[in-house]
Amino acid sequence: MLAVDCRSEAHWRALAKCVGRPELAYAGDWAAASTAPYKGRLGRVLESLIREDAAEIWIRRLEAHGVPARIAARQRGASR
């Protein structure tokens, strides 16, 4: 499981670019993205994009774009 830590508008814009969806970073986007529920529409879009490759690959990509990311421990009973 991958944990991405976007704490700023710069991180968010870099994440959108890194996943190949720069259009997600529009005017006023950070305010919406920073409060979006993890399993909401935006979270599901990002999850579907990130699921395409292994977490280790995404960590390298995200770090190259300046986005903090790490492997997160899977919780017991958590579904994929």
VMD Tcl script that draws the C-alpha trace (Angstrom):
set ca {
  {0.00 0.00 0.00}
  {1.30 3.44 -0.92}
  {0.95 6.50 1.32}
  {1.24 9.88 -0.42}
  {1.64 12.96 1.78}
  {0.51 16.07 -0.09}
  {0.76 18.90 2.41}
  {0.93 21.82 0.03}
  {-0.39 23.11 -3.25}
  {3.05 22.50 -4.76}
  {2.90 18.83 -3.72}
  {-0.60 18.50 -5.17}
  {0.38 20.02 -8.51}
  {3.46 17.79 -8.67}
  {1.32 14.71 -7.88}
  {-1.18 15.58 -10.62}
  {1.66 15.95 -13.11}
  {3.39 12.76 -11.93}
  {0.27 10.60 -12.41}
  {-0.23 12.05 -15.88}
  {-3.31 14.07 -14.97}
  {-2.12 17.70 -14.84}
  {-5.70 18.83 -15.45}
  {-6.48 17.86 -11.84}
  {-4.41 20.88 -10.79}
  {-6.74 23.76 -11.68}
  {-7.40 27.11 -10.02}
  {-8.83 26.48 -6.55}
  {-7.94 22.80 -6.74}
  {-5.78 22.60 -3.62}
  {-8.59 23.71 -1.32}
  {-10.81 20.96 -2.73}
  {-8.12 18.28 -2.91}
  {-6.81 18.89 0.60}
  {-10.25 18.22 2.12}
  {-11.39 15.43 -0.21}
  {-12.25 12.17 1.55}
  {-9.71 9.40 1.07}
  {-12.26 7.05 -0.49}
  {-14.11 9.81 -2.34}
  {-14.17 10.39 -6.09}
  {-10.72 11.99 -6.23}
  {-9.19 9.26 -4.07}
  {-10.66 6.58 -6.32}
  {-9.29 8.30 -9.44}
  {-5.80 8.50 -7.95}
  {-5.99 4.93 -6.67}
  {-6.92 3.64 -10.13}
  {-3.97 5.47 -11.69}
  {-1.47 4.40 -9.06}
  {-2.63 0.80 -9.08}
  {-1.09 0.42 -12.56}
  {2.44 -0.04 -11.14}
  {4.13 -1.35 -7.99}
  {4.34 0.93 -4.95}
  {8.15 0.95 -5.11}
  {8.03 2.34 -8.65}
  {5.56 5.04 -7.61}
  {7.72 6.05 -4.67}
  {10.65 6.69 -7.01}
  {8.43 8.63 -9.44}
  {6.76 10.70 -6.74}
  {10.03 11.50 -4.97}
  {11.53 12.57 -8.32}
  {8.64 15.06 -8.55}
  {9.13 16.23 -4.95}
  {6.04 14.48 -3.57}
  {6.56 12.74 -0.20}
  {5.54 9.07 -0.38}
  {6.21 5.83 1.48}
  {5.11 2.23 1.74}
  {2.33 2.05 4.34}
  {1.68 -1.03 6.41}
  {-1.56 -2.72 5.46}
  {-4.06 -2.83 8.30}
  {-5.46 -6.16 9.36}
  {-8.67 -6.93 7.59}
  {-8.14 -4.16 5.05}
  {-9.44 -5.01 1.61}
  {-7.50 -4.29 -1.56}
}
mol new
graphics top color blue
foreach p $ca { graphics top sphere $p radius 0.5 }
foreach p [lrange $ca 0 end-1] q [lrange $ca 1 end] { graphics top cylinder $p $q radius 0.2 }
display resetview
